[in-house]
C-alpha cells in the first residue's frame, strides 16, 4: 500500500480544513495517510468549534496511521506539508532520518520553501499521487559545538541557518571568526549567522546577506551588527569549514539557534563549526519556475520596463 505523510500547521483553521480535504483525497485513492502523534493530539485538544466537521472521524479512519517518529526505512513515499516555511522546517525535522522528500503547500506568507498554493490543493494532491513531480536536492548544514577544551558536546543539522547570538539583549557577544582553520577576524556583534543557499532568503536576507540561487552549493557567513571595519558576508564553498568562537572576554552567554527552533547555550571559550552536510534535504517540485521569477513573485519586485524578448537566457 502507498503511504504519504501529511504534516500540518494545526494552529490555523485553513490548514485544518485543508487537512480534511487531503485525507479524503488520499482515502479515495486508497493511499494511507501517515500522521505524527503530536499533531493529532494538538487537533484533538482544540475546542470543538475549531475542528472542521468530519476531521476527527477522518483521523480515526482505516486509511490513517499515527506514528510517534518516522524511522529510517519506513516506507513513506513523500510528505505533503500544509502551512508556511516554518511548518515545512518542522516537517523536515520529522523526516530527516528517513530521508523522505516533502512538498509544501503555502498557507503562510512569503513561503520560499513552499511551491504550491492552497487554491489548487486538489489538483496538487492529484499530481503528487500520479507521480507528476521531480525531486530537488538542497544543501543542509552540519553544525558541531565544541567546549573550551575542543571536546564535541553537540552535533546538529539545519536547513536554513544556525545563528549564534547574544543571550543578554543589552550586551554584545565577542567572537573570533575562523575559515578553514585560519583566523580571519574578531569583533563584538549581536551575533553571526551561518546559512545555506536556501537560507539566504530567510534570516540572512533580513541581515543584509546576498541572495544565493538554491542550486549554488554554498555556505554563507553573515555578521550581525558587528563593530568592525571588515564585517562583510562571506560566501564559502562545499569544502570549507567556518568556525565562530565565543572569546574568553565574554561575560555573558550566547545562544545558538537552529532554523529558529532548536537552541544550544554557548559560553565563553566554546566554538561553533559549520560545514555543508553530505546529506541533502529533498523537496518535491512540480514546476520548473526559474528562481528569478520566484524572487519577483515573493518579494513583489518591480519589473515594469523590462525589455527582454524571450523567457530564456540570452545567447551570444
C-alpha positions in Angstrom: 0.0 0.0 0.0 1.2 3.5 -0.8 1.8 5.8 2.1 2.0 9.6 2.2 3.0 11.7 5.2 0.7 14.6 6.0 2.1 17.4 8.1 0.0 20.4 9.0 0.1 23.8 10.8 -2.5 22.7 13.3 -2.9 26.2 14.7 -4.5 27.5 11.5 -8.1 26.9 10.6 -7.3 27.0 6.9 -4.7 24.3 7.4 -7.1 22.1 9.4 -9.7 22.5 6.6 -7.1 21.5 4.0 -6.0 18.6 6.2 -9.5 17.1 6.0 -9.6 17.6 2.2 -6.3 15.9 1.7 -7.3 13.0 4.0 -10.4 12.5 1.9 -8.4 12.6 -1.4 -5.8 10.1 -0.1 -8.5 7.7 1.1 -10.4 7.9 -2.2 -7.2 6.8 -4.0 -6.5 4.1 -1.4 -3.3 5.8 -0.1 -2.6 5.6 3.6 -2.0 8.9 5.4 0.7 8.9 7.9 0.3 11.5 10.7 2.5 12.5 13.6 1.0 11.7 17.0 1.8 15.2 18.4 -0.1 16.8 15.6 -3.1 14.5 16.1 -3.1 15.4 19.8 -3.0 19.1 19.0 -6.1 18.8 16.8 -7.9 16.8 19.4 -7.1 19.4 22.1 -8.8 22.2 20.2 -12.3 23.4 21.1 -15.0 21.5 19.2 -15.9 24.7 17.3 -12.4 24.9 15.9 -12.3 21.4 14.5 -13.8 21.0 10.9 -16.7 18.7 10.8 -15.6 15.2 9.9 -11.9 15.7 10.8 -11.9 13.6 13.9 -13.7 10.8 12.0 -11.1 11.1 9.2 -8.3 10.9 11.8 -9.7 7.6 13.1 -10.3 6.1 9.6 -8.8 2.9 8.4 -6.5 4.7 5.9 -4.7 6.7 8.6 -1.6 5.6 10.6 -0.4 7.7 13.6 3.3 7.5 14.4 5.4 9.0 17.2 8.5 9.0 15.0 9.4 8.2 11.4 12.5 6.0 11.3 14.9 5.2 8.5 13.4 2.6 6.3 9.8 3.5 6.9 8.0 3.0 3.5 6.6 6.6 3.1 6.6 7.8 -0.5 6.6 11.6 0.2 5.3 14.2 2.6 2.6 16.8 1.9 3.1 19.9 4.2 0.2 22.3 4.7 1.5 25.6 6.2 4.3 28.1 5.7 8.1 27.7 5.7 8.1 27.2 9.5 5.8 24.2 9.1 8.0 22.8 6.4 11.1 23.1 8.6 9.3 21.3 11.4 8.2 18.6 8.9 11.8 18.2 7.7 12.9 17.6 11.2 10.5 14.7 11.4 11.6 13.1 8.2 15.4 13.8 8.4 16.4 10.3 9.5 14.0 8.7 7.0 15.1 10.9 4.1 11.5 11.5 2.8 11.0 14.2 0.2 8.4 16.8 1.1 6.1 19.1 -0.9 5.0 22.4 0.7 1.5 23.9 0.1 1.8 27.5 1.1 -0.7 28.7 3.8 1.8 31.2 5.2 3.2 34.5 3.9 6.3 34.7 1.7 6.8 30.9 1.7 10.0 30.4 -0.3 10.2 26.7 0.5 6.5 26.0 -0.4 5.8 25.7 -4.0 2.0 25.1 -4.3 -0.8 27.4 -3.2 -3.9 26.3 -1.2 -6.3 27.4 -4.0 -5.1 24.5 -6.2 -4.9 21.9 -3.4 -7.0 19.2 -5.1 -5.0 19.4 -8.3 -1.7 19.4 -6.4 -2.6 16.2 -4.5 -3.8 14.5 -7.7 -0.5 15.3 -9.5 1.5 14.1 -6.5 -0.4 10.8 -6.4 0.2 10.4 -10.2 3.9 10.9 -9.8 4.0 14.2 -11.8 6.9 15.7 -9.9 10.6 15.9 -9.6 12.9 15.8 -6.6 15.2 18.7 -5.9 18.1 18.3 -3.5 19.0 21.2 -1.3 22.2 21.6 0.8 21.9 21.4 4.6 24.3 22.5 7.4 26.2 20.2 9.7 26.8 22.1 12.9 29.3 20.9 15.6 29.5 22.6 19.0 32.8 22.2 20.9 33.6 23.2 24.5 36.7 25.2 25.6 38.8 22.0 25.5 37.7 21.2 21.9 35.6 18.3 23.0 32.5 17.8 20.9 29.4 18.4 23.0 26.7 18.5 20.4 26.1 17.9 16.7 23.1 19.3 14.8 21.8 20.0 11.3 19.9 22.9 9.8 18.1 23.6 6.6 18.2 27.4 6.7 20.7 28.6 9.2 22.4 28.4 12.6 22.5 31.8 14.4 24.9 32.4 17.3 23.6 35.5 19.1 23.8 37.3 22.4 21.6 35.9 25.1 21.6 39.2 27.0 19.9 41.8 24.8 21.7 44.6 26.5 25.2 43.4 25.6 27.3 42.3 22.6 29.0 38.9 22.1 32.7 38.9 21.2 33.6 36.4 18.6 36.6 35.2 16.6 36.0 34.0 13.0 38.0 31.2 11.5 37.7 29.9 8.0 39.4 26.6 7.0 41.5 26.6 10.2 42.8 30.1 9.6 41.9 33.2 11.7 40.0 35.9 9.7 38.7 38.5 12.1 37.4 39.1 15.6 34.8 41.7 16.8 31.9 42.4 19.0 28.5 42.0 17.5 24.9 41.0 18.0 25.7 37.6 16.5 26.8 35.6 13.5 24.7 33.7 11.0 25.8 30.5 9.3 23.5 29.9 6.4 22.8 27.6 3.4 21.9 28.9 0.0 18.3 28.1 0.8 18.6 30.1 4.0 19.9 33.2 2.1 16.3 34.3 1.6 15.4 33.8 5.3 17.2 35.4 8.3 20.4 36.0 6.3 18.4 38.1 3.8 17.0 40.3 6.6 20.5 40.7 8.0 21.8 42.1 4.7 23.3 39.0 3.2 23.3 38.2 -0.5 20.5 36.2 -2.2 22.1 32.9 -3.4 20.4 30.7 -6.0 19.5 27.4 -4.4 21.5 25.3 -6.8 24.7 27.0 -5.6 26.4 24.7 -3.1 27.5 27.5 -0.7 27.9 28.2 2.9 27.2 31.8 3.9 28.5 33.6 7.0 26.8 36.9 7.9 27.9 39.1 10.9 25.0 40.8 12.7 25.6 44.5 13.6 29.3 43.9 14.0 31.6 46.7 15.5 34.3 46.2 12.9 35.7 47.7 9.7 35.7 44.3 8.0 32.4 42.6 8.7 31.1 41.6 5.3 29.1 38.5 4.4 31.4 35.7 3.3 30.3 33.0 0.7 32.2 29.8 1.1 32.3 26.6 -0.9 31.4 23.0 0.0 34.9 22.1 1.1 35.1 25.0 3.6 34.6 24.9 7.3 33.5 28.1 9.1 34.0 28.4 12.9 32.7 31.1 15.3 34.3 31.1 18.7 33.0 32.9 21.8 36.2 34.5 23.0 37.1 34.3 26.7 36.4 38.0 27.3 32.6 37.4 27.1 30.9 38.0 30.4 27.5 36.8 29.2 26.4 33.6 27.4 25.3 33.3 23.8 22.7 31.1 22.3 22.9 29.0 19.1 19.5 28.7 17.4 19.0 26.2 14.6 16.3 27.1 12.0 14.6 29.2 14.6 13.5 26.1 16.6 16.3 24.3 18.4 18.7 26.0 20.8 22.1 25.4 22.4 23.7 27.5 25.1 27.1 28.8 24.2 29.5 30.1 26.8 32.9 31.8 26.7 35.6 29.5 25.1 33.1 27.4 23.2 33.0 27.3 19.4 30.5 26.5 16.7 31.8 24.9 13.5 29.7 24.7 10.3 30.1 22.9 7.1 27.8 21.7 4.3 26.3 18.3 5.2 26.9 15.3 3.0 23.2 14.5 3.4 20.9 16.9 1.4 17.3 17.8 2.0 14.9 16.7 -0.7 12.0 18.9 -1.9 9.2 17.7 -4.2 8.8 20.2 -7.1 6.1 20.2 -9.8 7.1 23.2 -11.8 10.3 24.5 -13.4 9.7 28.1 -12.5 13.0 30.0 -12.6 14.3 31.2 -9.2 14.4 34.7 -10.6 10.6 34.6 -11.2 10.1 33.3 -7.7 12.0 36.2 -6.3 9.9 38.6 -8.3 6.7 36.9 -7.1 7.5 36.5 -3.4 9.0 40.0 -2.9 6.7 41.7 -5.5 9.7 43.2 -7.2 9.1 45.9 -9.8 9.8 44.6 -13.3 7.9 47.2 -15.3 10.0 48.3 -18.2 11.8 45.0 -18.8 12.9 44.8 -22.4 13.7 41.1 -22.7 12.1 39.3 -25.6 12.4 35.7 -24.6 11.8 33.5 -21.5 15.3 32.0 -21.6 18.8 33.4 -21.2 20.3 35.4 -24.0 23.0 33.7 -26.1 25.9 35.2 -27.8 
